[in-house]
Amino acid sequence: MDELEFMRGRVYGADHEDAGPRHGRVYAELVAGPLDGLLLDVTNWSAHDLAEGVALHTEIGRYGPGGRALYAASRVDGRRLDWCGDIP
């Protein structure tokens, strides 16, 4: 299993031992960028929160450790957050 396959279906920020989705929670898929394929728990997010987007910490983005990847609601599918770029 390669790294990309390992990451698919895992929840961003979850413990490695229990990184799968949990029953009763709502998830959006992160599309493209360094966190492609991960799920983000958006259970208590409003439509406004989703539209505003989120900056997620990642060590594998353009800026390395301490950098963040920007994701915003997809115009195509409300269950996805599309990558918009990286910031330091």
N, C-alpha and C positions, 0 to 999 in steps of 0.2 A: 504494500500500500504506500503510495507516495504522499507527500505533504498536503497537496491539494485535496486528494481523496479523504485524508484523515480529517481535514478541517470542515468538509461539507456536513451540514446538519448539526453542527455544534453551535452552542449559544455563546455569543460574545460576552466575555467577562465571567463566565461560569467556571467552576472548579474543573480541572482536567478529568478527575475521576467520575464526575457526574455532569457532563457538559451537554447532554441532550435536552431537547425541549421537554417541558413539564406540562402535564394535563391541566387545563383550565387557564393557561396563559395564552397571550396573543403575541405572535412574532412577525417581524418583517424580515425579508431576506436582503442582505447587503449584496449589491450587484456591482461588480467590477472593482477596481482598485485593490489595495493590499488586503482587504478583509472579505473579498469576494467569496460568496457561498456561506458565510456565517449568518446566524440568525440573531436578531436583536429583539429583546423582550420589550414590547411597546404596549403592554397590557393597560396601563393607566394613562396613556398618551391621548391627548385630544387631537382633533383634526388639525388644529392650529399648530400644535407641537410637531406633528408629522410634517407639515408644510414648512416649518422653520428649519427643520433638519437638525443634524447633530454632528459634533466633532468628537470622534472616538480615538482614544490613545492607541497607538500601535508602534511597535519597534521595527516593523517591516515596510514602512512607507518611505517616501522620498527623503525624509529628514531623520530617519533612524530612530534610536531611542529618544523618547520625549516628544516625538512628532505626533500629529493627529491626522486622521483621514476624515474628510467632510462627506457626509451623506445627506441627501434630501429626498423627499417623497417623489416617487416616479410618476410621470404624467401618464404612463401607460397602464400601470398596475398598482393599486393602492396597498398591496401587500409587499411591495418592494421599496427599498431605499437605494437610489442610484448614487454612485461615487461622483463627487464634484471636484476632487483634487485633494492635495495634502497641504498642511500648514505646519510651521515649526512648533 
